[in-house]
């Protein structure tokens, strides 16, 4: 049922990466949360790391809105699902405001997300090397697409009172409100490495301090009342909120033998199948909707930490090993031989395993010379080359995750290589931007570099939950 969702909302964008979007978005989330507001945090694009900081700032799951991975038609429903019952929603953009999937126009850009959500945009401008030119820059972004409503600017990395005065004067002439001014403050920056910020799970205590410092900085430098007033100008959003249960029932309707949903488990009742999901510092990349879909399908989702736990959770019948940074923790993962052996035994027995990127590396024979689980006859190592970009893929082998012919859009983001890159039965065939096969399907294992968002194709979650139920 289509409903009218009237939630104040803002999109925090920038002319380019590195302008301070994460600083401002996370600081605003924390500052408004400290006022007692229920703040719904969102991130445009496929990134997993920023939502961890958003979750820390708000106490709610950070959720991604990616028009390439999920399709433009799901952006508003997924937003409504995450923002239900909240007082304010803040969406952090990706790259520059108008940057999207290569060669696809506005697809997957922050601008497209803002238009789909009918949300006002606040532009965060790195003003460190300009004065009056800021007005020309902002004018260009405001006029480029008349359907994007630029409601104001937050100036970042301002050097002095005089610098601020020149910037304000220029923007006043251009008719653009200045909603905040932030001075250079390197002490609040989060540490980075080869794939971006260090995830919250690896530095939780320091991350809490960083988020608190961001809130202080934003509270001192931004006009929170004006920002909230701008957020309230967002019109009602008419859409049906996404629901994992409804998504799965829709899939079951296309299935000739629909499963029995609910707490009794799939296919014939009994205890719910236990699906173990890797977590902890080495495996931090996941979309909240994946666990929600598996739970809605009747599975019990249990998290375990491959760095510390020496056994899989009791009664595990399905195993999900998502993305993260196993290359950073290769010695510690190698040292946990009991768990590596347990994973290898589970896979050898035909248990269903869904592994993405970091999970692929963990299932390999070795990573940078350190022994891993040995499920796959392949070896992985760090590389100087960054592999990054959206992919269009089709399943080329039947697996516990996807039937042959299943089409998904995904994202690759890694600085490692695995040799060979595909097994005798590959997981995916890429159809765009280049044609190649990738990944491994053997017994119950589906392992690949490709990150996918299951809300786009709930059949994969349903299929995996059914495989776990059969394994039970």
KEROFI-121047 format. One record per residue (C-alpha): x, y, z. Coordinates in steps of 0.1 Angstrom, whole numbers, padded with zeros to 4 digits, always signed. Example, Ala and Ser with C-alpha at 12.3 -4.5 7.8 and 13.67 -1.06 7.14 Angstrom:
2
+0123-0045+0078
+0137-0011+0071
END
This chain:
472
+0000+0000+0000
+0014+0034-0010
+0015+0058+0019
+0026+0094+0024
+0058+0096+0044
+0065+0130+0058
+0099+0129+0074
+0123+0159+0075
+0154+0149+0054
+0186+0163+0040
+0211+0151+0015
+0247+0160+0023
+0267+0164-0009
+0299+0179-0022
+0316+0190-0054
+0341+0161-0051
+0354+0134-0029
+0375+0146+0000
+0355+0178+0006
+0342+0167+0041
+0309+0149+0035
+0315+0122+0061
+0327+0148+0086
+0296+0169+0082
+0270+0141+0078
+0283+0121+0108
+0286+0152+0129
+0251+0163+0121
+0237+0128+0128
+0254+0128+0162
+0245+0164+0171
+0208+0159+0163
+0208+0126+0181
+0222+0142+0212
+0192+0165+0211
+0170+0135+0216
+0159+0131+0179
+0156+0097+0163
+0179+0102+0133
+0178+0077+0104
+0213+0074+0088
+0217+0067+0051
+0246+0065+0026
+0243+0070-0012
+0263+0044-0031
+0278+0010-0022
+0302+0020+0006
+0302-0001+0037
+0325+0019+0060
+0308+0052+0064
+0275+0036+0075
+0294+0021+0105
+0302+0056+0117
+0266+0067+0110
+0254+0038+0131
+0277+0049+0159
+0264+0084+0157
+0227+0075+0157
+0223+0041+0174
+0205+0029+0143
+0217+0007+0114
+0234+0027+0086
+0216+0019+0054
+0227+0023+0018
+0207+0038-0011
+0223+0027-0044
+0203+0032-0075
+0227+0010-0095
+0227-0020-0072
+0190-0019-0063
+0174+0001-0091
+0160+0036-0088
+0126+0022-0080
+0138+0008-0047
+0156+0039-0034
+0125+0056-0019
+0111+0023-0005
+0144+0013+0012
+0147+0049+0026
+0111+0046+0040
+0119+0013+0055
+0150+0026+0073
+0134+0060+0083
+0101+0047+0097
+0093+0063+0130
+0123+0088+0129
+0123+0125+0134
+0150+0133+0108
+0168+0115+0080
+0203+0124+0068
+0217+0110+0036
+0255+0112+0030
+0263+0115-0007
+0289+0097-0028
+0318+0113-0047
+0307+0146-0063
+0270+0156-0064
+0266+0146-0100
+0290+0117-0102
+0275+0083-0108
+0280+0050-0126
+0305+0055-0154
+0289+0061-0187
+0254+0059-0173
+0245+0096-0169
+0230+0104-0135
+0225+0068-0125
+0237+0061-0089
+0247+0097-0083
+0239+0117-0052
+0218+0140-0074
+0196+0111-0085
+0191+0099-0049
+0181+0135-0039
+0156+0137-0067
+0141+0103-0059
+0137+0113-0023
+0126+0149-0031
+0151+0160-0005
+0169+0194-0003
+0207+0192-0007
+0233+0208+0015
+0266+0213-0004
+0298+0208+0016
+0326+0229+0000
+0363+0226+0007
+0371+0263+0008
+0407+0260+0018
+0421+0273-0015
+0395+0298-0027
+0376+0329-0017
+0352+0347-0041
+0354+0318-0066
+0333+0298-0042
+0302+0316-0055
+0309+0306-0091
+0314+0270-0080
+0282+0269-0060
+0263+0286-0087
+0273+0260-0112
+0262+0231-0089
+0229+0249-0082
+0220+0255-0118
+0234+0223-0135
+0201+0204-0128
+0170+0225-0119
+0154+0194-0104
+0181+0193-0077
+0172+0217-0050
+0204+0231-0034
+0192+0246-0001
+0225+0259+0013
+0262+0255+0018
+0285+0244+0046
+0320+0257+0042
+0347+0234+0053
+0384+0239+0061
+0380+0277+0065
+0413+0293+0075
+0405+0324+0094
+0378+0350+0103
+0389+0371+0073
+0387+0341+0050
+0352+0333+0063
+0340+0369+0057
+0352+0368+0021
+0334+0335+0015
+0302+0347+0031
+0302+0379+0011
+0306+0360-0022
+0278+0336-0014
+0255+0363-0002
+0259+0380-0036
+0250+0346-0052
+0219+0343-0030
+0231+0310-0014
+0226+0306+0024
+0256+0296+0044
+0244+0270+0069
+0277+0263+0086
+0314+0271+0087
+0340+0246+0099
+0376+0254+0106
+0405+0231+0098
+0404+0204+0126
+0427+0175+0118
+0423+0160+0153
+0388+0148+0144
+0398+0130+0113
+0393+0092+0112
+0424+0072+0101
+0424+0058+0065
+0442+0030+0046
+0441+0013+0012
+0403+0011+0009
+0392+0042+0028
+0384+0049+0065
+0393+0023+0091
+0360+0006+0100
+0344+0013+0134
+0347-0023+0145
+0385-0020+0144
+0387+0011+0165
+0355+0014+0184
+0368+0033+0214
+0387+0058+0193
+0357+0060+0169
+0334+0070+0197
+0357+0098+0205
+0360+0108+0169
+0322+0109+0165
+0318+0129+0197
+0344+0154+0184
+0326+0156+0150
+0294+0164+0169
+0311+0192+0189
+0326+0206+0157
+0294+0206+0138
+0274+0219+0167
+0298+0249+0171
+0301+0257+0134
+0266+0249+0119
+0232+0264+0123
+0213+0234+0134
+0180+0252+0136
+0183+0264+0100
+0193+0229+0088
+0163+0214+0106
+0141+0240+0090
+0155+0232+0056
+0149+0195+0063
+0113+0202+0071
+0107+0217+0036
+0110+0182+0021
+0075+0174+0008
+0057+0142+0016
+0072+0111-0001
+0045+0089-0016
+0058+0053-0017
+0054+0019-0001
+0081+0012+0024
+0102-0019+0016
+0095-0049+0037
+0117-0081+0038
+0086-0102+0045
+0067-0087+0015
+0098-0090-0007
+0101-0127+0001
+0063-0134-0003
+0066-0118-0037
+0094-0142-0045
+0075-0171-0032
+0046-0162-0055
+0069-0168-0084
+0082-0201-0069
+0062-0232-0079
+0066-0246-0044
+0064-0216-0020
+0082-0223+0014
+0065-0220+0048
+0077-0187+0063
+0080-0178+0100
+0097-0188+0132
+0091-0225+0128
+0116-0225+0099
+0114-0233+0062
+0100-0264+0045
+0081-0285+0070
+0086-0267+0103
+0109-0276+0132
+0137-0254+0146
+0148-0225+0125
+0179-0231+0104
+0209-0213+0119
+0228-0191+0095
+0262-0180+0109
+0274-0146+0096
+0310-0136+0100
+0316-0104+0119
+0342-0088+0140
+0371-0065+0129
+0381-0086+0099
+0346-0089+0083
+0328-0056+0086
+0311-0052+0052
+0274-0061+0051
+0241-0046+0042
+0215-0046+0070
+0188-0059+0046
+0207-0092+0041
+0201-0103+0077
+0166-0090+0077
+0157-0110+0046
+0172-0142+0061
+0153-0136+0093
+0121-0130+0074
+0127-0163+0056
+0126-0181+0089
+0163-0184+0096
+0180-0176+0129
+0210-0153+0121
+0239-0156+0145
+0271-0135+0143
+0305-0150+0149
+0341-0136+0149
+0367-0156+0129
+0394-0138+0148
+0383-0151+0182
+0357-0179+0179
+0372-0214+0176
+0340-0230+0164
+0310-0222+0143
+0278-0213+0163
+0259-0244+0175
+0237-0261+0149
+0250-0239+0120
+0234-0250+0087
+0244-0220+0066
+0274-0198+0065
+0277-0162+0052
+0312-0146+0050
+0310-0111+0037
+0335-0084+0029
+0361-0067+0051
+0398-0067+0056
+0412-0102+0060
+0445-0090+0045
+0450-0068+0076
+0443-0097+0099
+0458-0126+0079
+0482-0137+0107
+0454-0138+0133
+0430-0156+0110
+0457-0181+0102
+0464-0187+0139
+0428-0197+0146
+0433-0232+0131
+0403-0247+0149
+0378-0224+0132
+0396-0227+0098
+0392-0265+0101
+0355-0261+0111
+0348-0240+0081
+0366-0264+0058
+0347-0293+0073
+0314-0275+0069
+0321-0268+0032
+0334-0303+0025
+0301-0317+0039
+0282-0297+0014
+0270-0270+0038
+0257-0238+0020
+0283-0210+0021
+0279-0175+0006
+0313-0157+0005
+0319-0122-0009
+0353-0106-0014
+0369-0110+0021
+0350-0142+0024
+0365-0154-0009
+0400-0147+0004
+0392-0165+0037
+0381-0196+0019
+0413-0197-0003
+0443-0219+0004
+0464-0190+0015
+0464-0152+0018
+0498-0135+0015
+0514-0168+0023
+0494-0174+0055
+0472-0205+0056
+0434-0199+0053
+0406-0224+0052
+0417-0243+0021
+0382-0247+0008
+0392-0233-0026
+0422-0245-0046
+0434-0209-0050
+0459-0185-0034
+0453-0148-0027
+0477-0119-0022
+0478-0081-0019
+0482-0061-0051
+0492-0026-0059
+0462-0023-0083
+0429-0012-0070
+0399-0030-0086
+0369-0007-0083
+0336-0004-0101
+0301-0015-0107
+0294-0047-0125
+0265-0064-0143
+0266-0101-0137
+0247-0133-0145
+0250-0166-0125
+0267-0191-0148
+0265-0221-0123
+0237-0233-0101
+0246-0227-0065
+0230-0224-0030
+0229-0186-0036
+0217-0182-0072
+0202-0203-0100
+0219-0203-0134
+0207-0172-0153
+0200-0151-0122
+0210-0115-0131
+0224-0091-0105
+0242-0059-0104
+0272-0057-0080
+0303-0038-0070
+0339-0048-0069
+0362-0030-0044
+0395-0047-0035
+0433-0044-0037
+0440-0081-0038
+0441-0108-0065
+0433-0145-0063
+0448-0171-0086
+0431-0186-0104
+0404-0160-0106
+0377-0186-0114
+0370-0223-0107
+0359-0250-0130
+0323-0238-0122
+0325-0200-0120
+0302-0180-0099
+0294-0151-0122
+0298-0141-0158
+0303-0103-0161
+0284-0087-0190
+0294-0051-0183
+0318-0032-0184
+0339-0062-0195
+0331-0098-0203
+0348-0124-0181
+0339-0151-0156
+0348-0149-0120
+0344-0168-0087
+0339-0203-0076
+0309-0227-0072
+0316-0261-0056
+0294-0283-0035
+0274-0257-0014
+0300-0229-0018
+0294-0197-0038
+0325-0175-0035
+0332-0143-0055
+0347-0109-0053
+0313-0094-0062
+0294-0074-0035
+0257-0076-0041
+0226-0061-0024
+0200-0088-0019
+0171-0064-0017
+0175-0061-0055
+0169-0098-0060
+0153-0114-0028
+0154-0148-0045
+0190-0152-0035
+0182-0148+0002
+0152-0171-0001
+0173-0197-0020
+0201-0196+0005
+0177-0199+0035
+0161-0229+0018
+0195-0245+0013
+0202-0239+0050
+0169-0255+0060
+0176-0286+0039
+0211-0288+0054
+0194-0288+0089
END
